[in-house]
Amino acid sequence: MGAENTVLVVGSGQSGFQAVASLRDRGFAGRVVLIGDEPGVPYQRPPLSKAYLAGTAGIEQLHLRGEDFFAEKDIELVAGRVAAIDRPASRVRLEDGTELAYDHLVLATGSRNRTLPVPGADLPGVLTLRTRDDADRLRASLSDAEHVVVVGGGFIGLEFASHAGRPVTIVEAQDRLLNRVATPEISACFADLHREAGHTVLLGQGVSALHGDSRVREVELSDGTRLPADLVVVAVGVVPETTLAAEAGLPVDNGVVVDAHLRTADERIFAIGDCASFPCVQAGAATRLESVQNAVDQARCVAAAITGTPEPYASLPWFWTDQAGAKLQIAGLLSGADKTVVAGDRAAGKFSVLSFRDDVLIAVESVNKPADHIAARRLFAAEPKPAYADLEASEFNLKEHLKVASTRG
């Protein structure tokens, strides 16, 4: 492609950064502009609820690359928020009035935190965790907080609890932790681990109101119980940032709708990462994923398409979380699972849960078993996909089954 081509990437998170880096890696010689609504170089978000919150990682360790990288790669960093996309003119307008033209536009707008729709949710002391500024506020608030309540039992809420440096109360409206992303076996394991770590875990309890005066003082649960609280962390999930796309007339349905090559209805515009709803090979349906793996792999896929070597997106989803002294790694997607098998030593806290749909392996969750996770990812790359009978023959030993499969291959 000639130097006259311009690629604008809106969103400087993991997917946006990877898109511009991959374009240069693939020899794209045109203009590359990365637009982010936070100043400075792009940074990682996963450590915000872990090492950065705990104070064991500094700002520099968050940076995906230093300023010299962007200068060397001739990647322009623009700080600002995009107000609108003018598709007929192939331009975007920033809130300050600046206009930028594009040949290709990549939407990497990510997601935003869900709010808690109850009285008192706007009281001082009620915080969320999404950005570095959020993490800074939380870390400062923890220093003098006596009673900390976390609303939400997903990855972010539980990671915060694990790195808060004190016992907290975790309130989850569903009947188990990690309800959306894990099997009941994994949920039970992590509920036990958090309780053993000194946290109070309340399941099947919604929040009906937050009470206070100059700041939050109590959390009222759905059964009327009131919990003392001078710091409340709201971690009830996210929603995709689709406003720009929708206002530009692009189809939106739980994310910006894209095809197998991650193109929107406008062939010049792509969407990747948390904001994209794509045809997922593993799920067999339109899916939106919130993970570093998905953000990175989709960015690489789009860079390949823009530089003339398009391939359908088919990467295996995988996830991880560190909490309560344990590491959980997940390969695959649990959607539609109808059978699970536990392999390993549950009592020792080193085990994997294998999930099947129609007797075909679709997901493996591994607790403190990194070798199982690696083996699972390699198995999912094989054809045909591992079946229940095949794995049962190796007594659900993933590493041994991988050896057998490799020998047969």
C-alpha positions in Angstrom: 0.0 0.0 0.0 1.2 3.5 -0.8 2.2 6.1 1.7 -1.0 8.1 0.9 -3.1 5.6 2.9 -4.1 6.6 6.4 -5.4 4.3 9.2 -7.1 5.9 12.2 -7.5 3.8 15.3 -10.0 5.1 17.8 -9.2 3.8 21.3 -5.8 3.4 22.8 -6.4 0.4 25.0 -4.9 -3.1 24.4 -6.6 -3.6 21.0 -6.0 -0.2 19.7 -2.3 -0.3 20.6 -1.9 -3.8 19.1 -3.6 -2.6 15.8 -1.1 0.2 15.2 1.9 -1.9 16.3 0.8 -4.8 14.0 0.3 -2.5 11.0 3.9 -1.4 11.3 5.1 -5.0 11.9 3.4 -6.0 8.7 5.2 -3.2 6.7 2.3 -0.7 6.4 3.9 2.5 5.1 1.0 4.9 5.3 0.0 7.3 8.1 -1.0 5.6 11.4 -2.8 7.6 14.0 -3.9 6.3 17.4 -6.6 8.4 19.2 -7.1 7.9 22.9 -9.2 9.8 25.4 -6.5 9.5 28.1 -3.2 11.4 27.9 0.2 9.6 27.6 1.2 6.3 26.1 -1.2 3.3 26.0 -1.2 1.2 29.1 -2.3 -2.3 30.3 -5.5 -2.5 32.3 -5.3 -6.0 33.9 -2.6 -5.0 36.5 -4.9 -2.2 37.7 -6.9 -4.6 39.8 -3.8 -6.6 40.8 -0.2 -5.4 41.1 -0.8 -1.7 40.5 -3.6 -1.6 43.0 -1.5 -3.4 45.6 1.4 -1.0 44.9 3.8 -3.6 43.7 3.9 -2.2 40.1 4.4 1.4 39.1 3.1 3.5 36.2 6.1 2.6 34.0 5.3 -1.1 34.3 1.8 -0.5 33.0 3.0 1.1 29.8 2.6 -1.2 26.7 5.5 0.7 25.2 7.5 3.9 25.9 7.3 7.1 24.0 10.4 6.2 21.9 8.5 3.2 20.4 5.8 5.4 18.9 8.4 7.9 17.6 10.5 5.1 16.0 7.5 3.5 14.4 6.1 6.8 13.2 2.8 6.3 15.0 1.0 9.5 15.9 -0.6 9.7 19.3 -3.6 12.0 19.6 -5.2 12.7 22.9 -8.9 13.5 22.6 -12.3 12.1 22.3 -13.9 11.4 18.9 -17.3 13.2 18.7 -18.5 11.8 15.4 -17.7 9.8 12.3 -18.5 11.3 8.9 -18.6 8.2 6.7 -19.4 9.9 3.4 -16.4 12.2 3.9 -14.2 9.5 5.5 -13.4 11.7 8.4 -13.7 11.8 12.2 -14.3 14.9 14.2 -12.8 15.3 17.7 -14.6 17.1 20.5 -12.1 20.0 20.1 -13.2 20.4 16.5 -10.1 18.7 14.9 -10.9 16.7 11.9 -8.9 13.7 10.6 -9.3 11.9 7.3 -9.0 8.1 6.9 -8.8 5.4 4.4 -9.4 2.8 7.0 -10.9 3.3 10.4 -10.6 0.9 13.3 -13.0 1.2 16.2 -11.3 0.0 19.4 -13.5 1.9 21.7 -13.7 -0.8 24.4 -16.4 -0.7 27.1 -17.6 1.2 30.1 -18.5 0.2 33.6 -22.2 -0.6 34.3 -23.6 1.7 37.0 -25.5 0.6 40.1 -29.1 1.8 39.5 -30.0 2.4 43.1 -30.5 5.5 45.4 -27.2 6.7 46.8 -25.0 5.3 44.0 -23.5 8.8 43.4 -22.4 9.3 47.0 -18.7 10.1 47.6 -16.9 6.8 48.5 -18.7 4.8 45.8 -16.1 4.0 43.2 -15.5 1.9 40.1 -12.3 0.4 38.6 -11.6 0.9 34.9 -8.8 3.4 34.3 -5.5 4.2 35.9 -7.1 7.3 37.6 -9.8 4.9 39.0 -7.1 2.7 40.5 -5.3 5.7 41.9 -8.5 6.9 43.6 -9.2 3.4 45.0 -5.7 3.0 46.3 -5.9 6.4 48.1 -9.3 5.6 49.5 -8.2 2.2 50.9 -5.7 3.9 53.2 -8.3 5.2 55.5 -11.3 2.9 54.8 -12.5 0.8 57.7 -15.4 -1.1 56.0 -15.0 -2.0 52.3 -17.9 -3.6 50.3 -17.4 -4.9 46.8 -20.6 -5.2 44.8 -20.2 -7.8 42.1 -18.5 -11.3 42.2 -16.9 -11.2 38.7 -13.2 -11.0 37.8 -12.7 -7.3 38.6 -14.5 -7.4 42.0 -12.7 -10.5 43.2 -9.3 -9.3 42.0 -9.8 -6.0 43.8 -10.8 -8.0 47.0 -7.7 -10.1 46.6 -5.3 -7.1 46.4 -7.0 -4.6 48.7 -4.7 -5.7 51.5 -7.6 -6.2 54.0 -10.8 -8.2 54.5 -13.7 -7.0 52.5 -17.4 -8.0 52.1 -18.3 -9.3 48.6 -21.9 -9.0 47.6 -23.1 -11.0 44.6 -26.7 -11.0 43.3 -26.4 -14.4 41.7 -26.2 -17.6 43.6 -22.5 -18.1 42.9 -19.3 -16.1 42.2 -18.1 -15.9 38.6 -21.5 -16.9 37.5 -21.1 -15.7 33.9 -17.6 -17.0 33.2 -17.0 -20.2 35.2 -18.6 -23.6 36.0 -20.2 -24.2 39.4 -17.1 -26.2 40.5 -14.8 -23.2 39.9 -17.3 -20.9 41.5 -17.4 -23.0 44.7 -13.6 -23.2 44.8 -13.1 -19.5 44.6 -15.8 -18.8 47.1 -14.0 -21.1 49.6 -10.6 -19.4 48.8 -12.0 -15.9 49.4 -13.6 -16.9 52.7 -10.3 -18.6 53.8 -8.6 -15.3 52.9 -10.8 -13.5 55.5 -13.4 -12.0 53.1 -17.2 -12.3 53.7 -19.0 -13.6 50.7 -22.7 -13.0 50.4 -24.5 -14.7 47.6 -28.0 -14.2 46.2 -28.1 -10.7 47.6 -28.8 -7.6 45.5 -28.2 -4.1 46.6 -31.3 -1.9 47.0 -29.8 1.3 48.2 -26.6 3.1 49.5 -27.0 5.4 52.5 -24.8 8.2 53.8 -24.4 11.9 54.4 -21.2 13.5 53.1 -20.1 10.1 52.0 -21.4 6.5 51.8 -21.9 4.9 55.2 -24.1 1.8 54.6 -25.0 -0.7 51.9 -28.6 -1.9 52.1 -29.2 -5.4 50.7 -32.3 -6.7 49.0 -33.4 -8.5 52.2 -33.1 -5.2 54.2 -29.8 -6.0 55.9 -27.5 -2.9 56.2 -23.8 -3.3 56.0 -21.4 -0.7 57.3 -19.4 0.8 54.4 -17.1 3.8 54.0 -15.8 2.5 50.6 -18.0 0.7 48.0 -16.4 -0.7 44.9 -19.0 -1.3 42.2 -18.0 -4.1 39.8 -21.2 -5.2 38.1 -19.9 -5.7 34.6 -19.4 -3.5 31.5 -21.3 -2.4 28.4 -19.6 -2.0 25.0 -18.9 1.6 23.8 -21.0 1.6 20.6 -22.3 5.2 20.5 -19.9 6.4 17.8 -20.8 3.5 15.6 -24.5 3.7 16.2 -24.6 7.5 15.5 -22.7 6.8 12.2 -25.4 4.4 11.1 -23.5 1.1 11.7 -25.4 -1.9 13.0 -25.0 -2.4 16.7 -26.2 -5.4 18.8 -24.4 -6.0 22.1 -21.4 -4.5 20.3 -20.5 -3.1 16.9 -21.6 -5.9 14.5 -18.7 -7.2 12.3 -18.2 -10.0 9.9 -15.7 -12.9 10.1 -12.9 -10.4 9.0 -14.0 -7.9 11.7 -15.4 -5.5 9.1 -18.5 -3.5 9.9 -21.2 -2.8 7.3 -18.9 -0.2 6.0 -16.0 -2.0 4.3 -13.6 0.8 5.3 -14.4 0.5 9.0 -13.4 -2.3 11.4 -14.3 -3.0 15.1 -12.1 -5.0 17.5 -11.8 -5.9 21.2 -14.5 -5.3 23.9 -16.7 -3.3 21.6 -17.0 -5.8 18.7 -19.8 -8.4 18.3 -18.3 -11.0 15.9 -19.2 -14.5 14.5 -17.4 -16.7 17.0 -16.3 -20.0 15.6 -16.1 -21.7 19.1 -19.5 -20.4 20.2 -21.2 -20.8 16.8 -22.9 -17.5 17.3 -22.4 -13.7 17.5 -20.2 -13.1 20.6 -18.5 -10.3 22.4 -15.4 -11.1 24.5 -13.6 -9.0 27.1 -10.1 -10.3 27.2 -6.5 -9.4 26.4 -6.2 -12.4 24.1 -9.2 -11.4 22.0 -8.1 -7.8 21.8 -4.6 -8.7 20.7 -5.6 -11.4 18.2 -8.4 -9.3 16.6 -6.0 -6.4 16.2 -3.6 -8.6 14.4 -6.4 -10.0 12.2 -7.4 -6.4 11.1 -3.8 -5.4 10.5 -3.5 -8.4 8.1 -6.7 -7.4 6.3 -5.6 -3.8 5.9 -2.3 -4.9 4.5 -3.8 -7.2 1.9 -3.7 -10.7 3.5 -7.2 -11.1 5.1 -8.1 -14.2 7.0 -11.3 -15.0 9.0 -10.9 -14.5 12.8 -10.9 -17.9 14.5 -8.6 -17.6 17.5 -9.2 -19.7 20.5 -10.5 -17.6 23.4 -8.6 -17.9 26.6 -8.6 -15.9 29.9 -6.9 -15.8 33.2 -7.2 -14.3 36.7 -5.1 -14.2 39.8 -7.0 -14.0 43.1 -7.1 -15.3 46.6 -3.6 -16.9 46.1 -4.7 -19.0 43.1 -4.4 -18.7 39.4 -7.3 -19.6 37.2 -6.7 -20.1 33.5 -9.6 -20.8 31.0 -9.3 -22.1 27.5 -12.4 -22.2 25.3 -16.0 -21.0 25.9 -18.5 -22.6 28.3 -21.6 -21.7 26.2 -23.9 -24.7 26.0 -21.9 -27.1 28.1 -23.9 -30.2 29.1 -21.3 -32.2 31.0 -18.3 -31.5 33.2 -15.5 -33.6 34.6 -13.0 -32.6 37.4 -9.5 -33.8 36.8 -6.8 -33.4 39.4 -6.7 -32.8 43.2 -9.5 -30.5 44.2 -8.6 -30.7 47.9 -5.0 -29.6 47.1 -6.3 -26.8 45.0 -4.6 -28.1 41.8 -7.2 -29.3 39.3 -9.0 -28.7 36.0 -12.6 -28.8 35.0 -13.3 -30.1 31.5 -16.6 -29.0 29.9 -18.2 -30.8 27.1 -21.1 -30.1 24.7 -22.5 -33.1 22.8 -19.5 -35.1 24.1 -17.0 -32.7 22.5 -14.6 -30.7 24.7 -15.4 -27.0 24.5 -13.6 -25.5 27.6 -11.0 -26.3 30.2 -10.7 -24.3 33.4 -7.4 -24.9 35.3 -6.7 -23.9 38.9 -2.9 -23.8 39.6 -2.4 -26.2 36.7 -0.6 -24.2 34.0 0.5 -27.4 32.2 -3.1 -28.4 31.8 -3.9 -25.0 30.4 -1.1 -25.2 27.8 -2.1 -28.8 26.9 -5.8 -27.7 26.5 -4.9 -24.9 24.1 -2.8 -27.2 22.0 -5.7 -29.8 22.0 -8.2 -27.2 20.8 -5.9 -26.4 17.9 -6.1 -30.0 16.7 -8.7 -31.6 14.4 -10.9 -33.3 15.2 -11.6 -31.7 18.5 -11.1 -33.9 21.6 -14.1 -36.0 22.4 -15.3 -37.3 25.8 -14.4 -40.9 25.0 -10.9 -40.0 23.9 -10.1 -38.0 27.1 -11.8 -40.6 29.3 -9.4 -43.2 27.9 -6.5 -41.2 29.4 -8.5 -40.7 32.6 -8.8 -37.1 31.7 -5.1 -36.5 31.9 -4.7 -33.7 29.4 -0.9 -33.9 29.1 -1.0 -37.7 28.5 -3.8 -37.4 26.0 -1.8 -34.7 24.2 1.2 -37.1 24.0 -1.1 -39.9 22.6 -2.7 -37.5 20.1 0.8 -36.3 18.9 2.0 -39.9 18.5 -1.1 -40.7 16.4 -0.6 -37.6 14.3 
